[in-house]
């Protein structure tokens, strides 16, 4: 926990210095800043893990602990401070938002998944029923519409990995949800009400009226998305140990710099 906390403190300090320089140069009112994360906290480390509060599991999963993060928008003089919204959004929205800020038209030669957040940030306009799609690799694992989320597939990590002590959901065991096999629920997705059950611990009974009313709405979005999805060519599919940060600033002073290994690019292998 100490190392994780140190990392958060360093990040906080670094962001503060950037904002300080924006003010120093007098360009803070012409600068849009958005602070968020690409995933929830990793919870597998012993002594170095983070916390996702009430949410289920952590990084590398498509449960709320893996993919739900807060976001902070800062644009003095343009975005009113102190606002809070529960509008679902994704980091893909940032691309479209920046285009909107610059009054640049969206590309028309490809599908753009993100939506501009400017109407939300500037005027409080919300679209709480927009669908959110949860992917793990190439598999569409879950779909959220409004306050409901349907799991079409579930998986934490393999039982082989789990038996070595690597646990993506420490202390959280939920039957048919935190599965160690990639489990297909497509015929009867697991439905969660994220308002009353943000920890995804109490699936709604398929025989209930609530399930029968909500699932057709989500299934419609699921079918439309699957039918119109066009796979793109991966742009980050090669890994090279030589490009890792082996010698961060300041390592010379404490004699902790590491020798950079020879370049050896190869296709990445992400088992999760």
C-alpha positions in Angstrom: 0.0 0.0 0.0 2.9 2.4 0.8 4.3 2.1 -2.8 0.9 2.6 -4.3 0.3 5.6 -2.1 3.7 7.1 -3.0 2.8 6.8 -6.7 -0.5 8.6 -6.2 1.4 11.4 -4.3 3.9 11.7 -7.0 1.1 12.0 -9.6 -0.7 14.5 -7.6 2.5 16.6 -7.3 3.2 16.4 -11.0 -0.3 17.5 -12.1 -0.1 20.3 -9.6 3.1 21.6 -11.1 1.6 21.5 -14.6 -1.4 23.5 -13.5 1.0 25.9 -11.7 2.9 26.5 -14.9 -0.3 27.1 -16.9 -1.2 29.8 -14.5 2.3 31.2 -14.5 2.2 31.6 -18.3 -1.3 33.1 -18.2 -2.8 30.4 -20.4 -4.9 28.5 -17.9 -8.2 30.1 -19.2 -7.3 28.9 -22.7 -6.5 25.3 -21.6 -8.8 22.4 -21.1 -7.6 19.8 -18.6 -9.2 16.4 -18.0 -7.9 14.1 -15.3 -8.9 10.4 -15.2 -7.5 6.9 -15.4 -7.5 4.2 -18.0 -8.7 1.6 -15.5 -9.5 0.9 -11.9 -6.8 0.2 -9.3 -4.8 -3.1 -9.5 -5.8 -5.1 -6.4 -3.5 -8.2 -6.9 -0.4 -6.9 -5.2 0.4 -7.7 -1.6 1.5 -4.5 0.0 1.3 -2.5 -3.2 -2.4 -2.8 -4.2 -4.9 0.0 -4.5 -8.5 0.0 -3.5 -11.7 0.4 -5.6 -13.9 1.0 -2.6 -17.3 -0.7 -3.0 -16.8 -1.8 -6.6 -16.2 -5.4 -7.6 -12.7 -6.7 -8.5 -10.0 -4.5 -10.1 -7.8 -3.8 -13.1 -8.0 -6.2 -16.1 -11.6 -7.1 -15.4 -14.8 -5.7 -16.8 -16.5 -5.4 -13.4 -17.0 -1.9 -12.0 -13.7 -2.1 -10.0 -11.9 -2.7 -13.3 -13.3 0.0 -15.4 -15.2 2.7 -13.4 -13.0 5.7 -12.6 -13.8 9.3 -11.7 -13.0 12.2 -14.0 -12.1 15.8 -13.3 -12.6 18.6 -15.9 -10.8 21.9 -15.4 -11.1 25.0 -17.6 -11.2 28.2 -15.6 -13.6 30.8 -16.9 -15.4 28.2 -19.1 -16.4 25.2 -17.0 -18.3 26.2 -13.8 -16.5 24.8 -10.8 -18.1 22.6 -8.2 -20.4 20.7 -10.6 -21.0 16.9 -10.1 -22.5 14.6 -12.8 -23.2 10.9 -12.9 -23.3 10.9 -16.7 -21.7 7.7 -18.0 -18.8 8.4 -20.4 -15.6 6.8 -21.7 -12.1 8.0 -22.5 -13.0 7.7 -26.1 -15.2 10.8 -25.6 -12.1 12.9 -25.0 -11.1 12.7 -28.7 -14.5 13.9 -29.8 -14.6 16.5 -27.1 -11.2 18.0 -28.2 -12.4 18.1 -31.8 -15.5 20.0 -30.6 -13.4 22.5 -28.6 -11.3 23.2 -31.7 -14.3 23.3 -34.0 -12.8 20.5 -36.0 -15.2 18.2 -37.9 -15.1 14.5 -37.0 -13.4 12.2 -39.5 -16.0 10.6 -41.8 -13.8 7.8 -43.2 -14.2 5.7 -40.0 -16.6 5.1 -37.1 -16.0 7.4 -34.2 -17.3 5.9 -31.0 -16.8 8.8 -28.6 -19.4 11.6 -28.0 -18.5 15.2 -27.2 -18.7 16.0 -23.5 -19.0 19.8 -24.1 -22.8 19.9 -23.8 -22.4 18.2 -20.5 -19.5 20.2 -19.2 -20.7 23.6 -20.3 -24.5 23.3 -20.0 -25.2 20.2 -17.9 -27.0 18.4 -20.7 -27.0 14.7 -20.0 -27.7 11.5 -22.0 -28.0 8.9 -19.2 -29.3 6.2 -21.5 -26.4 6.1 -23.9 -25.0 2.6 -24.1 -21.5 1.8 -22.7 -19.7 -1.3 -24.1 -17.3 -3.2 -21.9 -14.5 -5.1 -23.8 -11.8 -7.4 -22.6 -9.5 -8.0 -25.6 -11.8 -8.6 -28.5 -14.7 -10.0 -26.5 -17.7 -7.8 -25.7 -18.2 -8.8 -22.1 -20.9 -6.4 -20.9 -23.3 -3.6 -21.9 -24.6 -0.8 -19.8 -27.7 1.2 -20.6 -28.8 3.8 -18.1 -28.4 2.4 -14.5 -28.5 -1.2 -15.7 -25.5 -3.4 -16.7 -25.8 -6.8 -18.4 -22.9 -9.3 -18.3 -22.8 -11.4 -21.4 -19.5 -13.0 -20.3 -17.7 -13.1 -17.0 -14.1 -13.8 -16.1 -11.7 -12.8 -13.4 -8.5 -14.7 -14.1 -7.6 -18.4 -14.7 -7.7 -20.9 -11.9 -4.1 -21.8 -12.6 -3.0 -18.2 -12.1 -5.4 -17.9 -9.1 -3.8 -20.9 -7.4 -0.4 -19.2 -7.6 -1.7 -16.4 -5.4 -2.8 -13.9 -8.1 -6.3 -12.8 -7.3 -8.1 -10.1 -9.3 -11.0 -10.0 -6.8 -9.5 -10.6 -3.4 -12.2 -11.4 -0.8 -14.9 -11.1 -3.4 -16.4 -14.5 -4.4 -19.8 -14.3 -6.1 -21.3 -17.4 -7.7 -21.5 -17.4 -11.5 -20.1 -13.8 -11.5 -16.4 -13.9 -10.4 -15.7 -16.9 -12.5 -12.2 -18.3 -13.2 -13.3 -19.7 -16.6 -14.4 -17.4 -19.4 -18.1 -18.1 -18.9 -20.7 -17.4 -21.6 -24.0 -15.9 -20.3 -25.3 -14.8 -23.7 -28.5 -16.8 -23.5 -29.4 -15.3 -20.1 -27.1 -12.3 -19.3 -26.5 -11.4 -15.6 -28.3 -8.2 -15.0 -27.2 -5.7 -12.4 -28.8 -2.5 -11.1 -25.8 -0.3 -10.5 -27.7 2.2 -8.5 -28.8 -0.1 -5.7 -26.0 -2.6 -6.3 -22.7 -0.9 -7.4 -20.7 -3.8 -6.1 -22.5 -6.2 -8.6 -23.2 -8.7 -5.8 -27.0 -9.3 -6.3 -28.0 -10.1 -9.9 -31.6 -9.4 -10.8 -33.7 -12.7 -11.1 -34.4 -13.6 -14.7 -37.9 -14.5 -13.8 -38.6 -11.0 -12.4 -40.6 -8.3 -14.2 -37.7 -5.9 -13.9 -35.4 -8.3 -15.8 -38.0 -8.9 -18.5 -38.5 -5.2 -19.0 -34.9 -4.1 -19.1 -33.1 -6.9 -21.0 -34.9 -6.3 -24.3 -33.6 -2.7 -24.2 -30.0 -3.8 -23.5 -30.2 -6.7 -26.0 -31.3 -4.3 -28.8 -28.1 -2.2 -28.2 -26.0 -5.4 -28.0 -27.3 -6.7 -31.3 -26.9 -3.4 -33.1 -23.4 -2.9 -31.8 -22.3 -6.4 -32.8 -23.8 -6.0 -36.3 -22.2 -2.7 -37.0 -18.8 -3.2 -35.3 -15.9 -3.0 -37.8 -12.6 -4.3 -36.4 -9.6 -2.0 -36.8 -6.0 -2.9 -37.2 -4.2 -3.0 -33.8 -1.7 -0.2 -33.5 -0.2 -1.3 -30.1 0.3 -5.0 -30.7 4.1 -5.0 -30.5 6.1 -5.0 -27.3 9.8 -4.0 -26.9 11.6 -4.1 -23.5 14.0 -1.5 -24.7 11.4 1.3 -24.7 10.5 0.8 -21.0 11.6 3.6 -18.6 14.8 2.0 -17.3 16.4 5.3 -16.2 13.8 7.7 -14.8 15.0 11.3 -13.9 16.9 11.3 -10.7 18.1 7.7 -10.8 21.7 8.8 -11.2 21.7 10.6 -7.9 20.8 7.5 -6.0 22.7 5.1 -8.3 19.5 3.2 -9.2 19.5 3.5 -13.0 19.2 0.2 -14.9 20.9 -0.8 -18.1 18.7 -0.7 -21.1 18.4 -4.1 -22.7 18.8 -4.6 -26.5 15.8 -3.8 -28.6 13.7 -7.0 -29.3 10.2 -6.0 -30.7 7.7 -8.9 -30.8 4.0 -9.5 -30.8 2.5 -8.7 -27.4 1.0 -11.6 -25.5 -1.8 -10.5 -23.2 -3.3 -13.5 -21.5 -6.0 -11.5 -19.9 
